[in-house]
Amino acid sequence: MDPFTSYYVTLLIIAGFIAFFGWEATSRLIAYVELLLRYQVVKCQLFLMRKKLERELGLPPKNWSKEDVF
């Protein structure tokens, strides 16, 4: 898909949300999604820091499949 097309589709979706739900609800939704994305980045950074620390301390490997990382 062309970059300009995705830009216009994104603007159309945001304009539709504003028209249907109003400005305040749309801005709260965008803020919520932004916080979710930032939280995922922090969880990923913490996961990498934990693995590095375990490796540096020589701790036995942990089964990371049970952890909620991503």
N, C-alpha and C positions, 0 to 999 in steps of 0.2 A: 504494500500500500504506500502511496506517495506520502511524504512527510506533511505536505500541506493538507492533504485529505484527512489525515488523522488529527491534525490541529483543528480543522473545521468541525470534524465530528465531535471532538472533545468540547469545543465551544458550544455546539448545538446541544449536547447533553447537559452541560452546565446551565445554559439558557432555559432548557426544558425543566430542569429541577427548580430554577428560580421562579419560572412561571407557574409551576404546579404547587410547590411547597412554600414558596416565599423566600426572601433574602436571608432571614435569620436562620431558618432551618437548614438552608443550603450551606451557609457559612459554618454552622455547627457540624454538619456532616463532613465537610472538607477538613475542618480542624480535627475531627475524630479520626479520619483516615490518615491524616498526617501524623498524629500521635501513634497510631498503630504501626506505621512504617518506621518511625523513629524507635519504637520499642523493639521491633524485630532487629534493627541494626544493633541496638545495645545488647540484646540477647546473643547475637552472633559474636560480638566483640567479647562478651563475658565467657562464652564457650571457648573461644580461641585462647583467651588469657588463662582459663582454668586448665586447658590441655598443656599449655606451655609451662605453667607452674608445676603441674604434676610431673612433666618430663624433667624439669630442672631439679625437683626434689627427689626424683627417683622412685616415685610411688608406682605401685602396680597398675597396669592399664585397667580402665573402667569400661563397662559395657554402656556405651553412649546411646544405644538404641532405645533405652527406657526413658531417657531424658527428653524433656520438651524444649528442644533447642530452636527449631525453625518452625 
